[in-house]
Amino acid sequence: MKELLIKAENLSKRYLLNQKSMSINEFIRSIFVSQKRNESDALWALHDVSFELRKGESLGVIGQNGAGKSTLLQLLAGVTAPTSGHLTINGTVASLLDIGSGFHPELTGRENIHYNAKILGVNENEVTERFDEIVAFSGIGQKFIDTPVKYYSSGMFLRLAFAQATHLDRDIMLFDEVLAVGDKEFRQKCKDRVIALNQQGKSFVVVSHSLGELSEWIDTVLLLENGKVKGKGPLLEVMKMENSTNERTQKVSTPHPLEHEVFENHFIDIHQLTITNPLEQTATLYRDKPVLLELEYEELGHINEDVAISLVVIDPFDTRLFAINTLHWNDSVRKGKKKITWEIPANTFYPTQYRIMLNVWVSEEMKYKDTSFATLDIQGHEPPINGTEYYIPLKIASDFNLEYLNE
């Protein structure tokens, strides 16, 4: 059996809210006199979280915002201590919890590499030996390596920090949304580096909202919800577990009556949203088939009031994946009945449930947002082929059509 590197047993972390500042006398008195605390002022960011990680394994931590993902990484990195429970770590740890974390703004890139390595307890000879590799991987060049990092862009910060974290000999690496930042080329470079290190026996704990990113190299996924473990296992099994508790809605639907000023003031009228599998002309959606969305609506109001619509696809963890909008569509100021046709290619989705958010702008100001306007329920068993297209930040699609129905 592989060596056990991390063992977390019933980890819990509590933060006390609304704490009042104390004078020195009050602080000293509080040490000797127990005080009752109101549990309503306590926030349990984590509650009874348990898992193990062995050498060469990788763990993805997923969940909605506020689920406790970053708090868990902070405990593993030693940034904060658990309120209760037991955490055992056997091996050296490198963490990248935020862009530029561990960097001093007044020091140069070269100085920060050596400074940060000392904090991690890395031997100076190892840093010197791998210095050129770190700089080469970061791509910032010799021109900027001797420049104070306060002048670096966020992208330069990230590239240098990631390069250092993955080129020093650490047993365990902790990443918080790191692989979701930067341009597509750098994300792929980072992913290739992580996969290569994983194959060499390095272990990873990665927080991410990108399911495509995790599917390619993560062994196990830990799903957190309100600080508790809701599921643990392979990605697709955990996704099925998540969907089993979700309320299913019709895939072909007429949206519910909308009560809002943009409708009451007759700016726009939403008629119908139809979601189909265009190849089979059915409402059952499959991973390996395209998805066709058709939204019929009518623009009303005055000619100088430019009304626009956007549709945004959101995954179960509230990550906005891709969207369309008519904000800058040619001749969008023309009023009347219109239809948006948007075909999303096959092998784009995972077999899980997604939400569609509807936004309405009037004169380029957002006036209305419905985060659960409709649902996509994708069937299937295998991960998508072109999972690299499933990434954040939000991708704005241009391959949709807008037509006029009353001409």
Backbone torsions as a table, in degrees:
resi	resn	phi	psi	omega
1	MET	NA	141.0	-178.5
2	LYS	-65.8	154.2	-178.5
3	GLU	-63.0	135.2	179.0
4	LEU	-82.4	120.1	-178.1
5	LEU	-99.6	-39.0	-179.6
6	ILE	-130.0	131.1	172.1
7	LYS	-131.9	112.6	178.8
8	ALA	-108.3	125.3	-178.3
9	GLU	-123.2	110.9	175.5
10	ASN	51.8	45.1	179.7
11	LEU	-67.3	132.1	175.7
12	SER	-136.9	145.1	177.5
13	LYS	-136.2	123.9	-179.3
14	ARG	-116.9	135.3	173.3
15	TYR	-114.4	136.6	178.7
16	LEU	-94.1	124.3	-178.1
17	LEU	-96.8	161.6	175.0
18	ASN	56.2	35.9	177.3
19	GLN	-76.8	134.6	179.9
20	LYS	-88.8	145.5	176.4
21	SER	-67.5	146.1	-177.7
22	MET	-120.6	148.0	172.0
23	SER	-74.9	171.2	-180.0
24	ILE	-62.1	-41.5	179.8
25	ASN	-64.0	-40.7	179.2
26	GLU	-66.5	-37.8	179.0
27	PHE	-64.4	-45.3	179.7
28	ILE	-62.5	-41.7	179.8
29	ARG	-63.7	-36.1	-177.6
30	SER	-68.7	-22.6	179.1
31	ILE	-68.3	-36.2	-174.5
32	PHE	-98.9	-19.1	-178.0
33	VAL	-116.7	115.8	179.5
34	SER	-68.3	139.8	179.8
35	GLN	-120.8	139.1	177.5
36	LYS	-75.4	132.6	179.3
37	ARG	-108.6	141.8	177.9
38	ASN	-79.3	117.3	-177.9
39	GLU	-64.1	-18.9	177.7
40	SER	-68.6	-18.3	177.8
41	ASP	-92.1	4.9	-178.7
42	ALA	-102.5	133.9	175.7
43	LEU	-114.0	117.4	177.5
44	TRP	-90.5	97.8	179.6
45	ALA	-70.0	-30.9	175.0
46	LEU	-136.8	146.6	-178.7
47	HIS	-146.3	111.1	175.3
48	ASP	55.0	54.0	178.1
49	VAL	-93.8	125.3	-179.1
50	SER	-131.6	138.6	174.3
51	PHE	-169.4	168.4	176.0
52	GLU	-130.6	150.4	176.2
53	LEU	-136.7	126.8	-178.9
54	ARG	-107.6	169.1	-177.0
55	LYS	-58.2	132.0	178.6
56	GLY	82.2	-0.4	179.3
57	GLU	-94.8	159.4	178.0
58	SER	-131.8	136.9	-177.6
59	LEU	-121.9	125.4	173.5
60	GLY	-99.2	134.6	179.6
61	VAL	-112.4	119.4	-176.3
62	ILE	-127.0	167.3	-179.3
63	GLY	149.7	166.7	-179.3
64	GLN	-73.0	168.4	177.8
65	ASN	-58.2	134.8	-178.4
66	GLY	86.2	6.6	-177.7
67	ALA	-76.6	-19.4	179.9
68	GLY	111.2	11.3	-175.8
69	LYS	-63.6	-52.3	-178.5
70	SER	-66.9	-34.2	177.1
71	THR	-62.0	-40.4	178.5
72	LEU	-62.1	-44.1	178.2
73	LEU	-62.9	-37.8	179.0
74	GLN	-63.4	-37.1	176.6
75	LEU	-66.0	-43.7	-178.9
76	LEU	-66.3	-32.7	-179.1
77	ALA	-82.3	-9.2	-179.1
78	GLY	81.1	13.6	178.4
79	VAL	-69.0	-35.9	177.9
80	THR	-140.8	161.4	-177.3
81	ALA	-104.1	149.5	177.6
82	PRO	-69.5	148.8	175.3
83	THR	-72.0	-38.0	176.3
84	SER	-151.4	168.2	-176.6
85	GLY	96.8	179.4	-175.5
86	HIS	-133.9	135.3	-179.6
87	LEU	-128.4	123.0	177.9
88	THR	-118.4	125.8	178.0
89	ILE	-124.5	121.8	178.5
90	ASN	-112.0	103.9	-178.9
91	GLY	132.4	169.1	-180.0
92	THR	-85.4	149.9	-173.5
93	VAL	-126.7	136.6	168.8
94	ALA	-121.4	134.6	-176.8
95	SER	-129.8	145.0	174.1
96	LEU	-133.6	88.7	-173.2
97	LEU	-93.6	-15.1	-179.4
98	ASP	-159.9	157.4	179.1
99	ILE	-63.0	121.7	177.5
100	GLY	78.7	9.4	179.8
101	SER	-64.7	136.3	-178.8
102	GLY	86.6	-1.5	179.5
103	PHE	-99.2	138.1	175.9
104	HIS	-94.9	124.1	-172.8
105	PRO	-61.6	-27.8	-177.5
106	GLU	-83.1	-15.0	-178.9
107	LEU	-89.0	155.7	177.6
108	THR	-76.8	170.3	176.7
109	GLY	-59.0	-42.7	178.9
110	ARG	-61.3	-46.4	-178.6
111	GLU	-66.0	-36.8	-179.5
112	ASN	-67.8	-34.6	177.8
113	ILE	-60.3	-47.0	179.6
114	HIS	-70.6	-39.8	-179.4
115	TYR	-63.6	-47.0	-178.6
116	ASN	-66.9	-36.2	179.3
117	ALA	-63.9	-37.7	178.5
118	LYS	-64.7	-39.6	177.9
119	ILE	-60.5	-37.8	-179.1
120	LEU	-79.7	-6.9	179.9
121	GLY	79.9	24.3	-178.9
122	VAL	-84.1	138.4	179.0
123	ASN	-63.1	137.9	-177.7
124	GLU	-60.8	-34.9	179.4
125	ASN	-64.1	-36.4	178.6
126	GLU	-66.1	-40.0	178.8
127	VAL	-63.7	-46.3	-179.8
128	THR	-62.3	-40.6	-178.7
129	GLU	-64.9	-34.7	-174.1
130	ARG	-105.9	7.3	-175.3
131	PHE	-59.7	-48.3	-178.1
132	ASP	-62.7	-36.6	177.8
133	GLU	-64.4	-41.3	-179.6
134	ILE	-62.2	-47.5	-178.8
135	VAL	-65.3	-41.9	-179.1
136	ALA	-63.5	-42.3	-179.6
137	PHE	-66.9	-38.9	-177.7
138	SER	-65.8	-31.0	178.0
139	GLY	75.6	10.1	-178.4
140	ILE	-81.8	-17.4	173.1
141	GLY	82.5	161.0	-179.8
142	GLN	-65.5	-23.6	-178.4
143	LYS	-63.0	-34.8	-174.7
144	PHE	-106.3	-10.5	-175.8
145	ILE	-65.5	-24.2	178.3
146	ASP	-103.7	21.3	176.1
147	THR	-102.8	137.1	176.2
148	PRO	-53.9	136.6	-173.0
149	VAL	-71.2	-9.8	176.2
150	LYS	-65.1	-17.5	177.8
151	TYR	-94.5	0.4	-179.3
152	TYR	-76.7	148.6	168.7
153	SER	-76.2	167.1	178.2
154	SER	-61.3	-34.2	178.7
155	GLY	-66.3	-39.4	178.1
156	MET	-67.3	-40.1	175.0
157	PHE	-54.2	-52.0	-175.3
158	LEU	-62.6	-45.9	-176.3
159	ARG	-62.6	-42.7	-179.4
160	LEU	-69.5	-42.6	-179.5
161	ALA	-64.1	-43.2	179.7
162	PHE	-66.4	-42.2	-180.0
163	ALA	-59.0	-43.2	-179.7
164	GLN	-67.5	-45.0	-176.6
165	ALA	-61.3	-32.1	-174.5
166	THR	-100.4	1.7	178.2
167	HIS	-113.9	-0.8	173.2
168	LEU	-98.0	150.5	-172.0
169	ASP	-80.9	84.5	177.9
170	ARG	-111.2	149.0	179.7
171	ASP	-80.8	-35.9	-175.2
172	ILE	-128.0	135.7	177.7
173	MET	-123.6	133.7	-177.9
174	LEU	-115.3	122.8	-179.3
175	PHE	-125.7	133.6	177.5
176	ASP	-115.0	98.3	177.5
177	GLU	58.9	20.9	-175.9
178	VAL	-68.0	-41.4	-174.6
179	LEU	-74.7	-2.2	178.8
180	ALA	-99.3	2.2	-176.5
181	VAL	-110.1	148.4	178.3
182	GLY	98.9	176.9	-178.6
183	ASP	-77.2	170.1	-173.5
184	LYS	-62.0	-39.8	-178.6
185	GLU	-63.6	-42.8	-179.6
186	PHE	-70.7	-36.8	177.4
187	ARG	-60.0	-42.0	179.5
188	GLN	-67.1	-38.3	177.9
189	LYS	-62.4	-42.8	177.6
190	CYS	-64.4	-43.2	-178.9
191	LYS	-62.5	-43.3	178.8
192	ASP	-62.2	-39.3	179.3
193	ARG	-65.0	-44.1	-179.3
194	VAL	-64.8	-42.9	179.5
195	ILE	-62.6	-41.7	179.4
196	ALA	-63.0	-42.7	179.0
197	LEU	-66.3	-38.6	178.4
198	ASN	-61.9	-39.6	178.2
199	GLN	-68.6	-22.6	177.5
200	GLN	-84.9	-0.2	176.2
201	GLY	103.4	6.0	176.7
202	LYS	-78.6	150.6	-178.5
203	SER	-110.8	149.0	-175.8
204	PHE	-134.7	145.2	165.8
205	VAL	-125.0	119.4	-171.5
206	VAL	-127.0	125.3	171.0
207	VAL	-91.7	130.6	-177.7
208	SER	-157.2	152.4	170.0
209	HIS	-102.4	-5.9	-174.7
210	SER	-93.4	106.4	-178.7
211	LEU	-67.0	-34.9	179.0
212	GLY	-63.5	-39.4	178.7
213	GLU	-61.8	-42.8	-175.1
214	LEU	-74.6	-33.9	-171.6
215	SER	-64.1	-25.7	-172.6
216	GLU	-79.9	-21.3	-175.4
217	TRP	-150.6	-3.0	-179.9
218	ILE	-84.9	131.3	179.8
219	ASP	-77.5	-46.4	-173.2
220	THR	-134.9	146.2	178.3
221	VAL	-117.0	136.4	175.7
222	LEU	-110.6	116.1	-179.5
223	LEU	-97.1	118.5	179.1
224	LEU	-104.7	144.4	175.7
225	GLU	-145.1	117.8	-178.6
226	ASN	53.3	39.2	176.1
227	GLY	83.5	-1.7	-178.7
228	LYS	-114.1	155.1	177.0
229	VAL	-78.2	117.0	178.7
230	LYS	-95.4	-26.5	-179.6
231	GLY	-163.6	154.6	178.7
232	LYS	-151.8	132.5	-179.8
233	GLY	152.2	-165.9	175.5
234	PRO	-58.7	152.5	-172.4
235	LEU	-54.4	-51.8	-174.7
236	LEU	-65.6	-34.3	177.6
237	GLU	-66.5	-40.2	179.2
238	VAL	-67.4	-37.7	177.5
239	MET	-62.7	-40.6	177.3
240	LYS	-63.8	-38.8	178.0
241	MET	-62.2	-40.8	179.3
242	GLU	-65.1	-41.6	-176.5
243	ASN	-73.4	-23.9	-177.5
244	SER	-64.7	-20.8	-179.8
245	THR	-99.5	-4.0	-178.9
246	ASN	-85.4	144.1	176.7
247	GLU	-78.3	124.8	-178.2
248	ARG	-83.7	144.7	177.4
249	THR	-125.7	167.3	-178.8
250	GLN	-66.8	141.3	179.9
251	LYS	-86.1	-18.4	172.2
252	VAL	-118.0	116.7	-169.0
253	SER	-147.7	154.3	165.8
254	THR	-101.3	120.7	-175.4
255	PRO	-54.5	151.0	-179.5
256	HIS	-64.2	158.6	178.3
257	PRO	-56.8	133.3	-175.5
258	LEU	-106.5	122.3	179.9
259	GLU	-111.8	104.8	-178.1
260	HIS	-164.6	161.1	-176.1
261	GLU	-62.1	-30.1	-178.7
262	VAL	-68.6	-23.6	177.6
263	PHE	-94.9	-41.9	-179.4
264	GLU	-65.9	-31.0	178.2
265	ASN	-88.9	8.1	173.4
266	HIS	61.7	38.5	171.2
267	PHE	-77.0	-39.4	-174.0
268	ILE	-155.1	153.3	177.5
269	ASP	-133.5	119.9	178.8
270	ILE	-87.1	122.7	-177.6
271	HIS	-92.6	-58.8	-173.6
272	GLN	-161.2	140.9	170.9
273	LEU	-115.2	125.3	178.3
274	THR	-118.3	129.3	179.5
275	ILE	-121.8	120.8	-174.2
276	THR	-139.2	165.1	167.3
277	ASN	-93.0	101.6	-170.2
278	PRO	-67.6	-23.8	-179.2
279	LEU	-72.9	-34.3	-177.0
280	GLU	-111.1	-0.9	179.1
281	GLN	54.0	45.0	178.8
282	THR	-130.0	169.7	178.0
283	ALA	-91.2	-2.3	178.4
284	THR	-85.8	123.6	-174.0
285	LEU	-103.8	134.3	-178.7
286	TYR	-121.3	153.2	179.8
287	ARG	-57.8	-41.6	-174.2
288	ASP	-94.1	18.4	176.3
289	LYS	-126.4	150.6	177.3
290	PRO	-67.6	162.1	177.7
291	VAL	-120.9	128.2	-177.9
292	LEU	-111.2	123.8	175.6
293	LEU	-112.4	130.6	178.5
294	GLU	-129.6	116.8	-179.0
295	LEU	-114.6	120.3	177.0
296	GLU	-104.2	131.8	-179.2
297	TYR	-152.5	170.8	-179.2
298	GLU	-132.3	127.4	175.5
299	GLU	-89.4	130.3	-178.0
300	LEU	-119.4	-159.1	174.1
301	GLY	78.2	-169.2	-175.2
302	HIS	-80.5	158.1	-176.5
303	ILE	-65.9	-26.0	-178.6
304	ASN	-87.3	3.1	177.1
305	GLU	-102.0	101.5	-177.0
306	ASP	-80.5	110.8	-179.1
307	VAL	-101.2	132.9	-179.7
308	ALA	-135.6	157.1	-177.4
309	ILE	-128.6	146.3	169.1
310	SER	-134.0	147.8	173.4
311	LEU	-119.4	130.8	-177.2
312	VAL	-124.9	130.2	177.3
313	VAL	-91.3	127.7	-175.4
314	ILE	-124.8	134.2	-178.8
315	ASP	-85.0	177.9	-175.8
316	PRO	-62.3	-14.4	-177.8
317	PHE	-107.5	22.5	174.4
318	ASP	66.9	22.4	174.3
319	THR	-86.4	126.3	177.7
320	ARG	-82.4	115.3	-170.0
321	LEU	-90.1	-58.5	179.1
322	PHE	-154.4	162.3	-171.6
323	ALA	-153.1	164.7	168.6
324	ILE	-128.8	153.1	172.6
325	ASN	-150.6	153.3	-178.3
326	THR	-102.9	15.2	-172.4
327	LEU	-58.2	-40.5	-177.6
328	HIS	-116.0	24.6	178.4
329	TRP	-69.7	137.9	-179.8
330	ASN	-57.9	132.7	175.9
331	ASP	64.9	27.8	-177.4
332	SER	-71.9	-11.7	-179.0
333	VAL	-77.9	-11.4	179.2
334	ARG	-67.5	136.0	-177.7
335	LYS	-90.4	169.3	177.5
336	GLY	122.4	-172.2	-178.7
337	LYS	-81.2	134.5	-177.4
338	LYS	-136.1	162.0	176.2
339	LYS	-139.1	127.2	173.5
340	ILE	-94.1	129.9	175.4
341	THR	-119.8	120.0	-176.5
342	TRP	-132.6	114.4	178.1
343	GLU	-105.1	119.6	178.7
344	ILE	-95.4	126.7	-173.2
345	PRO	-60.6	158.6	175.2
346	ALA	-63.9	158.3	177.5
347	ASN	61.8	29.2	175.7
348	THR	-97.2	-36.6	-173.3
349	PHE	-98.4	157.8	165.1
350	TYR	-87.9	155.2	176.7
351	PRO	-72.2	87.7	179.9
352	THR	-158.7	-170.9	-177.1
353	GLN	-108.5	132.9	-179.1
354	TYR	-121.2	156.0	174.8
355	ARG	-108.0	153.6	173.8
356	ILE	-114.9	124.2	178.6
357	MET	-98.1	136.1	177.3
358	LEU	-107.7	127.8	174.4
359	ASN	-120.8	144.1	177.2
360	VAL	-127.0	128.2	175.7
361	TRP	-110.1	144.2	171.6
362	VAL	-126.1	119.1	-176.2
363	SER	53.1	45.9	176.0
364	GLU	64.5	19.3	174.3
365	GLU	-118.1	126.5	-178.7
366	MET	-66.9	124.7	-177.6
367	LYS	-111.7	-19.1	-174.2
368	TYR	-151.6	141.2	176.0
369	LYS	-143.8	127.1	175.8
370	ASP	-122.1	106.2	-174.1
371	THR	-78.3	-9.7	178.5
372	SER	-130.3	50.0	-176.5
373	PHE	-65.7	-38.5	179.3
374	ALA	-158.0	175.2	-175.7
375	THR	-131.0	139.7	169.7
376	LEU	-109.0	120.9	179.9
377	ASP	-113.4	99.1	-173.4
378	ILE	-91.7	127.8	178.7
379	GLN	-96.2	157.6	177.2
380	GLY	142.1	174.4	-175.3
381	HIS	-125.8	-25.9	-174.3
382	GLU	-102.8	154.7	176.2
383	PRO	-68.9	157.9	-178.6
384	PRO	-66.9	151.2	-178.8
385	ILE	-71.0	-45.8	-178.3
386	ASN	-98.8	55.3	-177.9
387	GLY	-63.2	-16.7	179.5
388	THR	-66.2	-17.0	178.1
389	GLU	-80.1	-10.1	-176.1
390	TYR	-94.7	88.8	-174.3
391	TYR	-148.8	167.6	170.7
392	ILE	-117.4	154.9	10.6
393	PRO	-72.5	173.6	-174.8
394	LEU	-52.2	130.5	177.6
395	LYS	-99.3	123.4	178.4
396	ILE	-91.3	118.0	-178.0
397	ALA	-86.7	144.6	178.3
398	SER	-115.2	-4.3	-175.5
399	ASP	-90.9	62.8	173.9
400	PHE	-135.1	167.2	-176.5
401	ASN	-124.2	142.6	176.3
402	LEU	-123.1	121.9	-178.5
403	GLU	-127.3	159.5	-179.7
404	TYR	-101.1	132.3	-173.2
405	LEU	-99.6	-12.0	-174.5
406	ASN	-106.3	26.1	178.3
407	GLU	-125.0	NA	NA
